[in-house]
Amino acid sequence: MNICIKSCLAELVGTFTLCFVGAGAIIMDSYTGGGVGLVGIALAHGLALSVAVTATMNVSGGQINPAITLGLMSVGREKSSQGIANIISQLIGGAIGGLLLVLLFPADAVDAALVGTPVLADGVGAGKGIGIEAVGTFLLAMAVFGTAVGSKAPKGMAGFGIGLTLSFVILAIGPLTGAALNPARHFGTAIFAGEFSPMLVYWIGPVVGAVISFQLCSRILEGGKAEK
C-alpha cells in the first residue's frame, strides 16, 4: 500500500482551513447579532476553499472534501488507498478546526451557533436535506471536474472556480441545510456540538451528488468511460 504522507498533510491543513474559517464566520454572525450575514458566510467559505484548493493543488489535488475524494475514486482518478488516507486526514483536519473554535471563540456565541455546524431548517426533513445537499454537491463536483480534473480544464482556474461555486451554492441553499456539501465540514463541528442525528444527511447527499457528477462529466463531457 503506497500512501503519500504529504498528500494527507495537505488535505488535513486544507480542510482545517475551510472548517475553521467557514464555521468561524457562522459563529461571528451569531456573536455580532447577524453582522456577517449570509453573503459574508458564503464568501468566507468560498474564499477559504479557494485558497485551500490553490495551496494544495500541486500536492494532493486540492480535494478538501471526502465526497470529492470518493467521486474521484469512482472514476479512477484517485487510488483507493490514498483516497481513504486523504478522507481520514480531511476528517481530522475538520475536527481540529472545530476544536480550536471551541477553545478560542466566545463560548456563548459558539454554543448559540452550534459551533457553526450546518443544520436542517424547520420543514426540511432528512429526505429533502439529502436531495438538496446532493444537488449542491453535484454543482460543486462539476466545477472541480471542469476546472481541475478534466482533460480540458483551464490552468490556474481551479481555486477560483471551485471557491466561487461553493459561495453561490451557499447563497442558494444555505438557509435550508447549511450547504455543507462536505462530510468533513459537518463532522468537524458536529462532534463538538453534539449534532449527530442528521450526520447521514451530510454524508449521503454529498457523496451521491459528487459520484453522479463525476460519472456524468467523465463519461459524457469527456466522451469516454470512467478510468479503471
Helices and strands as residue ranges (DSSP letters): H 5-31, H 37-60, H 66-74, H 80-104, H 107-112, G 114-116, H 126-144, I 145-149, H 158-177, H 183-193, H 201-216, I 217-221
